[in-house]
Amino acid sequence: MGLIDHPDLLRRHRLTVAQYHRMGEAGVLMPGARVELVEGEVVEMAPIGSRHAAAVKRLISMFSGLVADRTQLAAQAPLRLDDQSEPQPDLMLLAPREDFYAAAHPRPADVLLLVEVADTTSRYDREVKLPLYARHGVAEVWLVDLDEGLVHLLREPRDGRYTQIQVSATPGIVAPQALPAAAVDLSPLLTR
């Protein structure tokens, strides 16, 4: 038996966002490494498959004409949740800032809508990332699960969980609560 079989014996060193960034600056994390910081741990992200990439591009195309003057669209960019978590959601509609978030990454209060696309990571997204977003008060999250052919709409975080959840294989036209005029048809994302 090794230490891994005794998680109660392991003392983990949790990184802060500042330490994580210094690791990148020092070259400890390879340039272009697909990693994110989740609860103090550097987590390797899955490679982006063609269906995943196409879904993100389609979402960008759908939203770009609808929200250009009211939000800033961010794709696969960092979101600073706290001092130990800085995930990289697939898509975010952000409250506009003059500096386009050059001074600091967006925080949960800046997010009008967050979208995760999952093709091989749906369990991780459901069990780790969605609760993380709820605990930090991200108001609305959509999970597009390409493998299961489902869209999860999660709204109204309270006490570390979303209180309004809808799951559908035929989502049709949906609008973010913060942007009712930005309705998009999500059904094409689920077609193979």
C-alpha positions in Angstrom: 0.0 0.0 0.0 1.2 3.5 -0.9 0.4 6.9 0.3 -2.2 7.3 -2.4 -4.2 4.5 -0.7 -4.2 6.6 2.5 -5.5 10.1 1.5 -5.8 11.0 5.2 -2.0 10.7 5.5 -1.4 13.1 2.6 -0.8 16.8 3.3 -1.4 18.7 0.1 0.1 22.1 -0.6 -2.6 24.3 -2.1 -1.4 27.0 -4.4 -2.7 30.5 -4.5 -3.6 32.2 -7.8 -0.4 34.4 -7.3 1.8 31.3 -7.0 0.1 29.7 -10.0 0.8 32.8 -12.1 4.5 32.9 -10.9 4.8 29.2 -11.9 3.7 30.2 -15.4 6.1 33.2 -15.5 9.0 31.1 -14.3 8.4 28.5 -17.0 7.3 25.7 -14.5 4.1 25.5 -16.5 4.9 25.1 -20.2 3.6 28.0 -22.4 0.3 27.0 -23.8 -0.2 24.2 -21.2 -3.9 23.4 -20.9 -4.2 23.7 -17.1 -6.4 25.6 -14.7 -6.3 26.2 -11.0 -9.2 24.6 -9.1 -9.3 24.9 -5.3 -5.5 25.3 -5.1 -4.6 22.4 -7.4 -3.3 22.6 -10.9 -5.7 20.5 -13.0 -4.9 19.4 -16.5 -7.6 20.2 -18.9 -8.7 17.7 -21.6 -7.7 18.3 -25.1 -10.3 20.2 -27.2 -11.9 17.8 -29.6 -13.5 19.0 -32.9 -17.1 18.7 -31.6 -16.2 20.7 -28.5 -14.3 23.4 -30.6 -17.2 23.6 -33.1 -19.8 24.1 -30.3 -17.7 26.9 -28.7 -17.3 28.6 -32.1 -21.0 28.2 -32.8 -21.9 29.8 -29.4 -19.5 32.7 -30.2 -21.1 33.2 -33.5 -24.6 33.1 -32.0 -23.9 35.5 -29.3 -21.5 37.9 -31.0 -24.1 39.8 -33.0 -26.7 39.8 -30.1 -24.6 41.1 -27.3 -21.7 43.1 -28.8 -22.8 46.5 -27.4 -23.9 45.2 -24.0 -21.3 42.7 -23.0 -17.8 41.5 -23.6 -17.5 37.9 -24.9 -14.6 35.8 -23.5 -13.8 32.4 -24.8 -11.6 30.0 -22.8 -10.3 32.8 -20.6 -9.6 32.8 -16.9 -12.2 33.6 -14.3 -10.8 34.6 -10.8 -13.1 33.0 -8.3 -11.0 33.5 -5.2 -7.3 33.2 -4.1 -7.2 29.5 -4.9 -9.4 29.0 -8.0 -9.0 30.4 -11.5 -10.7 28.1 -14.0 -11.0 28.8 -17.7 -14.7 28.4 -18.8 -15.4 27.8 -22.4 -17.4 31.0 -22.8 -18.4 33.9 -20.7 -20.6 37.0 -21.3 -19.1 39.6 -19.1 -20.2 43.0 -17.9 -18.4 45.5 -20.1 -15.3 47.2 -18.8 -13.4 49.9 -20.6 -10.1 48.1 -20.1 -11.5 44.7 -21.3 -10.3 43.2 -18.0 -6.6 44.1 -18.6 -6.1 45.2 -15.0 -7.5 41.9 -13.6 -9.3 38.8 -14.7 -13.1 38.9 -14.3 -14.7 37.9 -11.0 -18.0 36.1 -10.4 -20.0 39.4 -10.2 -18.7 40.3 -13.7 -20.2 37.2 -15.3 -23.6 37.6 -16.9 -23.5 34.0 -18.3 -20.9 31.3 -18.1 -21.0 28.3 -20.5 -19.1 25.1 -20.3 -19.0 22.6 -23.2 -18.3 19.0 -22.3 -17.6 16.1 -24.5 -15.2 14.0 -22.4 -15.5 16.0 -19.2 -19.2 16.1 -18.3 -18.8 14.3 -14.9 -15.9 16.7 -13.9 -17.9 19.7 -15.0 -21.1 18.5 -13.1 -19.4 17.3 -9.9 -16.5 19.8 -9.6 -16.9 22.9 -11.7 -20.6 23.6 -11.4 -20.6 23.4 -7.6 -17.5 25.6 -7.6 -19.3 28.2 -9.7 -22.4 28.0 -7.4 -20.2 28.5 -4.2 -18.7 31.6 -5.7 -22.1 33.1 -6.8 -21.8 32.8 -10.6 -25.4 33.8 -11.4 -26.1 31.6 -14.4 -24.2 28.6 -16.0 -25.1 26.6 -19.0 -23.5 23.1 -19.4 -23.7 21.8 -23.0 -23.1 18.1 -22.6 -22.3 16.8 -26.1 -21.9 13.2 -25.1 -25.2 12.9 -23.3 -27.0 15.3 -25.8 -28.2 17.5 -22.9 -28.2 21.1 -22.0 -28.2 22.0 -18.3 -29.4 25.5 -17.4 -28.4 26.4 -13.8 -29.5 29.7 -12.2 -29.9 31.3 -8.8 -27.0 30.1 -6.7 -27.8 29.9 -3.0 -25.9 28.2 -0.2 -23.3 26.7 -2.6 -25.7 25.2 -5.1 -28.0 26.2 -7.9 -31.6 26.4 -6.9 -33.1 26.5 -10.4 -32.0 23.7 -12.7 -33.4 22.7 -16.1 -32.1 19.8 -18.1 -33.2 19.2 -21.7 -32.3 17.2 -24.8 -34.4 19.7 -26.8 -33.5 23.1 -25.3 -34.8 25.2 -28.2 -34.4 29.0 -27.8 -33.0 30.1 -24.5 -32.0 33.5 -23.2 -29.7 34.4 -20.3 -31.6 35.9 -17.4 -29.3 39.0 -17.4 -29.8 39.5 -21.2 -33.3 38.5 -22.2 -32.9 40.0 -25.7 -29.9 37.6 -26.3 -32.0 34.5 -27.0 -30.2 31.7 -28.9 -31.3 28.4 -30.2 -29.2 25.8 -28.4 -30.6 22.7 -30.2 -28.1 22.8 -33.1 -25.3 22.3 -30.5 -26.6 18.8 -29.7 -26.9 17.5 -33.3 -24.1 15.2 -34.4 
